[in-house]
Amino acid sequence: MAKTIIGAKSAPRLAGTGAKKQATTRHLATPTQVAPPAATPASPTVQRLLIDEGGEGQRLDNFLIKVLKGAPKTLVYRIIRSGEVRVNKGRAAADTRLALGDEVRVPPLRLAEKDEAREAAVPAREFPVLFEDEHVLAINKPAGVAVHGGSGVSFGVIEQLRRARPQARFLELVHRLDKETSGILLVAKKRSALTALQDVFRNRQAHKTYAALVIGTWPAQKKVIDVALHKYLTPEGERRVKAVKDDDSDGRRSISLVHVVRPFAHFTLLDVTIKTGRTHQIRVHLSHGGHAIVGDDKYGDFALNKSLARGAVSEAVAGVNRKSLPDGRFERMFLHARYLRLAHPATGEDIVLEAPLPDDCAGFVAALAPQS
């Protein structure tokens, strides 16, 4: 099977085309791209939305939740039950699967103006493109940027991309990266690509490797971490994950493969390939193994992280030459999704994506004292 190897500077990029407008019926490529239905707050009108490949295969309730931004789910289900929503002029259930060419009638609804204002406030932003064709977009996400809005975050990568590409017919996240993790992130440009790629991830057919710098000397012989993980909420309502015993009914089996790339005097640079995709898997597995990731604000060494961020760690203490660092500080988590190999959603050919270490991480590695 042929392979396509894509680097950060060699990727092709194709321009999108906008959808055509009609006087009475709007073509809907994806619900997340559609403006709220009310033309003005004072005079909401009926909408008749024609389903194209962006909405094909979606459940009616999920379709409406995305179209009617700001509408409570209780309202969405009420208008479906009451028959105010019609599919091809007939009543439909919430779990009705929409087909190509279906017409969905949406009744007049007055939605909160604050949701329109919030959407308008999303700044347009493009991100470094590793690969792009008519099916999929692969970007190199910077650290410190959430992949989507929610949980106190107004917007993320996907909202900014949609804002930057108003002509795009469909843009949806295929998978997730933590806010503080940088690296390869996939976005589907067609619903068929989204479902195909999600199946690849679900069936563990995607090969993902992360670069991680951990505190201390990682044992070279420790190559497999097979430790179950359990998600929970802190008293403050924050999401956390902990390692649990295999027989713990709340735990899910999680497997990470670890390879030592380069040992340093006080740190170790690792390649971690995940066989399962659990929340915070690499962070918790490495911390549970006694070597937390540098800069990890949830499972790491908080005192060391603080010192690194202030540029207060000396070479004698941590083997860091501060003069080699920008401003003498390191202020992020050192976890980077650097490699991804998977089948193309349309052709089935292998795509190999690679993202080099960001400058801040590469600079920090260059400042570390070698192992004696």
Summary of the structure (lengths in Angstrom):
residues: 372
radius of gyration: 23.5
end to end distance: 44.4
largest distance: 76.1
contacts: 1164
relative contact order: 0.13
helix: 22%
strand: 28%
